[in-house]
Amino acid sequence: VLVALCGNEGNALEEIWARELGVWLYLPGVVDDSDLSSLLEAGQQVAARRALASERHGYFPKFKTA
């Protein structure tokens, strides 16, 4: 089972909480009434930003998973 969680954009504590739960994908700023294709598109954008950050810094902090 993979869990994706939508949250409030810019709320670091909410993202930390989500990561501690072991979510597969955290999508800040995605609203509840989004359709699945919008959700997946937002996920791709987040993944692209994360990959770019990883390339720039040579690493990306690992989050605790359940």
MARTI-316791 format. One line per field, with one value per atom (N, C-alpha, C, O): residue number from 1; residue in three letters; chain; atom name; x, y negated, z negated. Coordinates in Angstrom, 2 decimals, always signed. Each point is the difference from the previous one (the first is absolute). Layout:
# residues N
resi (NUM, ...) $
resn (ALA, ...) $
chain (A, ...) $
name (CA, ...) $
x (X, ...) $
y (Y, ...) $
z (Z, ...) $
***
This chain:
# residues 66
resi (1, 1, 1, 1, 2, 2, 2, 2, 3, 3, 3, 3, 4, 4, 4, 4, 5, 5, 5, 5, 6, 6, 6, 6, 7, 7, 7, 7, 8, 8, 8, 8, 9, 9, 9, 9, 10, 10, 10, 10, 11, 11, 11, 11, 12, 12, 12, 12, 13, 13, 13, 13, 14, 14, 14, 14, 15, 15, 15, 15, 16, 16, 16, 16, 17, 17, 17, 17, 18, 18, 18, 18, 19, 19, 19, 19, 20, 20, 20, 20, 21, 21, 21, 21, 22, 22, 22, 22, 23, 23, 23, 23, 24, 24, 24, 24, 25, 25, 25, 25, 26, 26, 26, 26, 27, 27, 27, 27, 28, 28, 28, 28, 29, 29, 29, 29, 30, 30, 30, 30, 31, 31, 31, 31, 32, 32, 32, 32, 33, 33, 33, 33, 34, 34, 34, 34, 35, 35, 35, 35, 36, 36, 36, 36, 37, 37, 37, 37, 38, 38, 38, 38, 39, 39, 39, 39, 40, 40, 40, 40, 41, 41, 41, 41, 42, 42, 42, 42, 43, 43, 43, 43, 44, 44, 44, 44, 45, 45, 45, 45, 46, 46, 46, 46, 47, 47, 47, 47, 48, 48, 48, 48, 49, 49, 49, 49, 50, 50, 50, 50, 51, 51, 51, 51, 52, 52, 52, 52, 53, 53, 53, 53, 54, 54, 54, 54, 55, 55, 55, 55, 56, 56, 56, 56, 57, 57, 57, 57, 58, 58, 58, 58, 59, 59, 59, 59, 60, 60, 60, 60, 61, 61, 61, 61, 62, 62, 62, 62, 63, 63, 63, 63, 64, 64, 64, 64, 65, 65, 65, 65, 66, 66, 66, 66) $
resn (VAL, VAL, VAL, VAL, LEU, LEU, LEU, LEU, VAL, VAL, VAL, VAL, ALA, ALA, ALA, ALA, LEU, LEU, LEU, LEU, CYS, CYS, CYS, CYS, GLY, GLY, GLY, GLY, ASN, ASN, ASN, ASN, GLU, GLU, GLU, GLU, GLY, GLY, GLY, GLY, ASN, ASN, ASN, ASN, ALA, ALA, ALA, ALA, LEU, LEU, LEU, LEU, GLU, GLU, GLU, GLU, GLU, GLU, GLU, GLU, ILE, ILE, ILE, ILE, TRP, TRP, TRP, TRP, ALA, ALA, ALA, ALA, ARG, ARG, ARG, ARG, GLU, GLU, GLU, GLU, LEU, LEU, LEU, LEU, GLY, GLY, GLY, GLY, VAL, VAL, VAL, VAL, TRP, TRP, TRP, TRP, LEU, LEU, LEU, LEU, TYR, TYR, TYR, TYR, LEU, LEU, LEU, LEU, PRO, PRO, PRO, PRO, GLY, GLY, GLY, GLY, VAL, VAL, VAL, VAL, VAL, VAL, VAL, VAL, ASP, ASP, ASP, ASP, ASP, ASP, ASP, ASP, SER, SER, SER, SER, ASP, ASP, ASP, ASP, LEU, LEU, LEU, LEU, SER, SER, SER, SER, SER, SER, SER, SER, LEU, LEU, LEU, LEU, LEU, LEU, LEU, LEU, GLU, GLU, GLU, GLU, ALA, ALA, ALA, ALA, GLY, GLY, GLY, GLY, GLN, GLN, GLN, GLN, GLN, GLN, GLN, GLN, VAL, VAL, VAL, VAL, ALA, ALA, ALA, ALA, ALA, ALA, ALA, ALA, ARG, ARG, ARG, ARG, ARG, ARG, ARG, ARG, ALA, ALA, ALA, ALA, LEU, LEU, LEU, LEU, ALA, ALA, ALA, ALA, SER, SER, SER, SER, GLU, GLU, GLU, GLU, ARG, ARG, ARG, ARG, HIS, HIS, HIS, HIS, GLY, GLY, GLY, GLY, TYR, TYR, TYR, TYR, PHE, PHE, PHE, PHE, PRO, PRO, PRO, PRO, LYS, LYS, LYS, LYS, PHE, PHE, PHE, PHE, LYS, LYS, LYS, LYS, THR, THR, THR, THR, ALA, ALA, ALA, ALA) $
chain (A, A, A, A, A, A, A, A, A, A, A, A, A, A, A, A, A, A, A, A, A, A, A, A, A, A, A, A, A, A, A, A, A, A, A, A, A, A, A, A, A, A, A, A, A, A, A, A, A, A, A, A, A, A, A, A, A, A, A, A, A, A, A, A, A, A, A, A, A, A, A, A, A, A, A, A, A, A, A, A, A, A, A, A, A, A, A, A, A, A, A, A, A, A, A, A, A, A, A, A, A, A, A, A, A, A, A, A, A, A, A, A, A, A, A, A, A, A, A, A, A, A, A, A, A, A, A, A, A, A, A, A, A, A, A, A, A, A, A, A, A, A, A, A, A, A, A, A, A, A, A, A, A, A, A, A, A, A, A, A, A, A, A, A, A, A, A, A, A, A, A, A, A, A, A, A, A, A, A, A, A, A, A, A, A, A, A, A, A, A, A, A, A, A, A, A, A, A, A, A, A, A, A, A, A, A, A, A, A, A, A, A, A, A, A, A, A, A, A, A, A, A, A, A, A, A, A, A, A, A, A, A, A, A, A, A, A, A, A, A, A, A, A, A, A, A, A, A, A, A, A, A, A, A, A, A, A, A, A, A, A, A, A, A) $
name (N, CA, C, O, N, CA, C, O, N, CA, C, O, N, CA, C, O, N, CA, C, O, N, CA, C, O, N, CA, C, O, N, CA, C, O, N, CA, C, O, N, CA, C, O, N, CA, C, O, N, CA, C, O, N, CA, C, O, N, CA, C, O, N, CA, C, O, N, CA, C, O, N, CA, C, O, N, CA, C, O, N, CA, C, O, N, CA, C, O, N, CA, C, O, N, CA, C, O, N, CA, C, O, N, CA, C, O, N, CA, C, O, N, CA, C, O, N, CA, C, O, N, CA, C, O, N, CA, C, O, N, CA, C, O, N, CA, C, O, N, CA, C, O, N, CA, C, O, N, CA, C, O, N, CA, C, O, N, CA, C, O, N, CA, C, O, N, CA, C, O, N, CA, C, O, N, CA, C, O, N, CA, C, O, N, CA, C, O, N, CA, C, O, N, CA, C, O, N, CA, C, O, N, CA, C, O, N, CA, C, O, N, CA, C, O, N, CA, C, O, N, CA, C, O, N, CA, C, O, N, CA, C, O, N, CA, C, O, N, CA, C, O, N, CA, C, O, N, CA, C, O, N, CA, C, O, N, CA, C, O, N, CA, C, O, N, CA, C, O, N, CA, C, O, N, CA, C, O, N, CA, C, O, N, CA, C, O, N, CA, C, O, N, CA, C, O) $
x (+0.85, -0.85, +0.89, +0.92, -1.20, +0.70, -0.97, -1.13, +1.57, -0.87, +0.51, +1.17, -2.08, +0.29, -0.83, -1.18, +1.78, -0.69, +0.08, +1.08, -2.21, -0.06, +0.05, -0.60, +1.31, +0.11, +0.03, -0.10, +0.24, +0.07, +1.38, +1.02, -0.98, +1.26, +0.74, -0.59, +1.85, +0.82, -0.07, +0.54, -1.19, -0.11, +0.99, -0.30, +1.49, +1.06, -0.37, +0.32, -0.98, -0.37, -0.97, +0.05, -0.94, -0.95, +0.74, -0.34, +1.34, +0.76, +0.80, +0.08, +0.52, +0.74, -0.92, +0.36, -1.56, -0.98, -0.33, -0.06, -0.16, -0.32, +1.14, -0.23, +1.45, +1.16, +0.15, +0.36, -0.65, +0.08, -1.04, +0.21, -1.33, -1.02, +0.46, -0.54, +1.53, +0.51, -0.68, -0.06, -0.45, -0.66, +1.01, +1.18, -1.67, +0.81, +0.20, +1.06, -2.09, +0.05, -0.77, -1.18, +1.84, -0.65, -0.18, +0.98, -2.21, -0.32, -0.51, -1.19, +2.10, -0.44, -0.81, +0.35, -1.43, -0.80, -1.04, -0.70, +0.56, -1.02, -1.28, +0.00, -1.09, -1.27, -0.78, +0.24, -1.17, -0.77, -0.84, -0.20, -0.30, -0.90, +0.71, -0.64, +1.95, +0.75, -0.32, -0.20, +0.16, -0.21, +1.33, +1.05, -1.08, +1.18, +1.10, +1.17, -1.50, +1.04, +0.71, +1.21, -1.95, +0.62, +0.92, +1.09, -1.53, +0.80, +1.32, +1.06, -1.14, +1.21, +0.91, +1.23, -1.80, +0.81, +0.74, +1.18, -1.88, +0.65, +1.11, +1.06, -1.29, +1.02, +1.23, +1.13, -1.32, +1.13, +0.79, +1.23, -1.90, +0.69, +0.81, +1.14, -1.72, +0.73, +1.22, +1.08, -1.25, +1.11, +1.11, +1.18, -1.56, +0.99, +0.79, +1.22, -1.93, +0.70, +0.93, +1.10, -1.54, +0.84, +1.25, +1.09, -1.26, +1.14, +0.99, +1.21, -1.72, +0.86, +0.77, +1.20, -1.88, +0.67, +1.07, +1.08, -1.37, +0.95, +1.25, +1.12, -1.31, +1.12, +0.86, +1.22, -1.86, +0.72, +0.84, +1.12, -1.65, +0.67, +0.75, +0.75, -0.93, +0.67, -0.64, +0.48, -1.57, -0.72, -1.37, -0.28, -0.57, -1.28, -0.24, +0.13, -0.47, -0.16, -1.02, -1.08, +1.44, -0.91, -0.98, +0.36, -1.61, -1.04, -0.26, +0.09, -0.42, -0.35, -1.27, -0.98, +0.99, -1.19, -0.46, +0.77, -2.03, -0.58, +0.50, -0.38) $
y (+1.17, -1.17, -1.23, -0.12, -0.80, -1.27, -1.10, -0.05, -0.81, -1.05, -1.35, -0.33, -0.44, -1.38, -0.89, +0.27, -1.33, -0.90, -1.42, -0.48, -0.19, -1.40, -0.84, +0.35, -1.47, -0.83, -1.47, -0.40, -0.39, -1.44, -0.41, +0.41, -1.22, -0.45, -0.87, -0.89, +1.15, -0.80, +0.40, -0.70, +1.81, +0.44, +1.14, +1.17, -1.53, +0.99, +1.06, +1.17, -1.57, +0.97, +1.05, +1.17, -1.61, +0.95, +1.01, +1.18, -1.64, +0.92, +0.97, +1.18, -1.67, +0.89, +1.07, +1.18, -1.59, +0.95, +1.05, +1.20, -1.65, +0.94, +0.98, +1.19, -1.70, +0.88, +1.01, +1.15, -1.58, +0.92, +1.11, +1.11, -1.42, +1.03, +1.00, +1.10, -1.50, +0.88, -0.19, +0.94, -2.15, -0.22, +0.17, -0.30, +0.77, +0.18, -1.31, -0.27, -0.57, -1.26, -1.05, +0.18, -1.29, -1.12, -1.12, -0.44, -0.04, -1.00, -1.28, -0.13, -0.82, -1.24, -0.85, -0.14, -0.43, -0.92, +0.64, -0.72, +2.02, +0.67, +0.04, +0.45, -0.90, -0.08, +1.30, +0.82, -0.63, +1.24, +0.30, +1.18, -2.19, +0.26, +0.17, -0.04, +0.23, +0.24, +1.39, +0.94, -0.83, +1.33, +0.75, -0.59, +1.85, +0.85, -0.46, +0.01, -0.42, -0.44, -1.25, -0.14, -0.77, -1.19, +0.40, -0.56, +1.52, +0.48, +0.60, -0.29, +1.11, +0.62, -1.03, +0.10, -1.08, -1.06, -0.79, -0.31, +0.00, -0.71, +0.85, -0.52, +1.81, +0.91, +0.02, +0.05, -0.07, -0.04, -1.29, +0.02, -1.12, -1.28, +0.02, -0.48, +1.03, +0.10, +0.90, -0.33, +1.46, +0.92, -0.64, +0.22, -1.01, -0.68, -1.02, -0.11, -0.64, -0.98, +0.70, -0.48, +1.61, +0.75, +0.55, -0.05, +0.56, +0.51, -1.12, +0.19, -1.37, -1.14, -0.41, -0.28, +0.23, -0.35, +1.03, -0.36, +1.61, +1.08, -0.15, +0.18, -0.51, -0.20, -1.19, +0.05, -1.11, -1.21, +0.22, -0.50, +1.25, +0.19, +1.33, +0.22, +0.63, +1.29, +1.01, +1.12, -1.51, +0.90, -0.58, -1.15, +1.95, -0.49, +0.71, +1.22, -1.97, +0.64, +1.14, -0.14, +1.24, +1.13, -0.22, -0.48, +0.84, -0.14, +1.34, +1.05, -1.09, +1.21, +0.60, -0.71, +1.99, +0.68, +1.04, +0.48, -0.16, +0.97, +1.38, +0.93) $
z (+0.00, +0.00, +0.00, -0.81, +1.72, +0.05, -0.43, +0.48, -1.37, -0.51, +0.50, -0.16, +0.76, +0.39, -0.90, -0.24, -0.25, -0.91, +0.53, +0.35, -0.28, +0.40, -1.28, -1.01, +1.07, -1.17, +0.33, +1.16, -2.19, +0.15, +0.48, -0.57, +1.61, +0.55, -1.02, -0.61, +0.43, -0.91, -1.46, -0.85, +0.54, -1.39, -0.23, +0.24, -0.72, -0.18, -1.03, +0.18, -1.26, -1.02, +0.53, -0.38, +1.25, +0.60, +0.88, +0.00, +0.74, +0.84, -0.86, +0.32, -1.39, -0.90, -0.56, -0.06, -0.36, -0.52, +1.06, -0.30, +1.54, +1.07, +0.25, +0.18, -0.19, +0.22, -1.13, +0.23, -1.46, -1.13, +0.11, -0.50, +1.16, +0.25, +1.06, +0.10, +0.69, +1.04, +1.35, +0.79, -0.52, +1.29, +1.13, -0.15, +1.25, +1.20, +0.71, +0.55, -0.57, +0.72, -0.77, -0.31, +0.01, -0.68, +1.01, +0.62, -0.43, +1.01, -0.66, -0.29, +0.04, -0.62, +0.96, +1.17, -1.66, +0.79, +0.90, +0.71, -0.71, +0.81, -0.82, -1.14, +1.72, -0.74, +0.10, +0.89, -1.82, -0.10, +1.22, +0.32, +0.38, +1.11, +1.35, +1.05, -1.07, +1.23, +0.55, -0.77, +2.09, +0.58, +0.01, -0.25, +0.54, -0.08, +0.94, -0.38, +1.60, +0.94, -0.52, +0.17, -0.81, -0.58, -1.16, -0.16, -0.62, -1.11, +0.49, -0.55, +1.58, +0.54, +0.65, -0.12, +0.79, +0.60, -1.08, +0.15, -1.22, -1.11, -0.60, -0.37, +0.27, -0.50, +0.88, -0.50, +1.80, +0.94, -0.18, +0.06, -0.28, -0.19, -1.29, -0.03, -1.03, -1.26, +0.16, -0.49, +1.16, +0.21, +0.83, -0.26, +1.26, +0.83, -0.82, +0.13, -0.98, -0.86, -0.97, -0.27, -0.26, -0.94, +0.70, -0.55, +1.77, +0.76, +0.30, -0.09, +0.45, +0.29, -1.25, +0.08, -1.21, -1.26, -0.34, -0.48, +0.74, -0.27, +0.86, -0.47, +1.74, +0.91, -0.41, +0.07, -0.50, -0.40, -1.25, -0.09, -0.86, -1.27, -0.10, -0.95, +1.91, -0.03, -0.93, -0.14, -0.49, -0.90, -0.26, +0.34, -0.94, -0.49, -1.32, -0.09, -0.95, -1.31, +0.05, +0.57, -1.17, -0.05, -1.15, -1.07, +1.33, -1.00, -0.64, +0.65, -1.91, -0.74, +0.59, +0.21, +0.06, +0.52, -1.02, -0.83, +0.92, -0.95, +0.25, -0.71) $
***
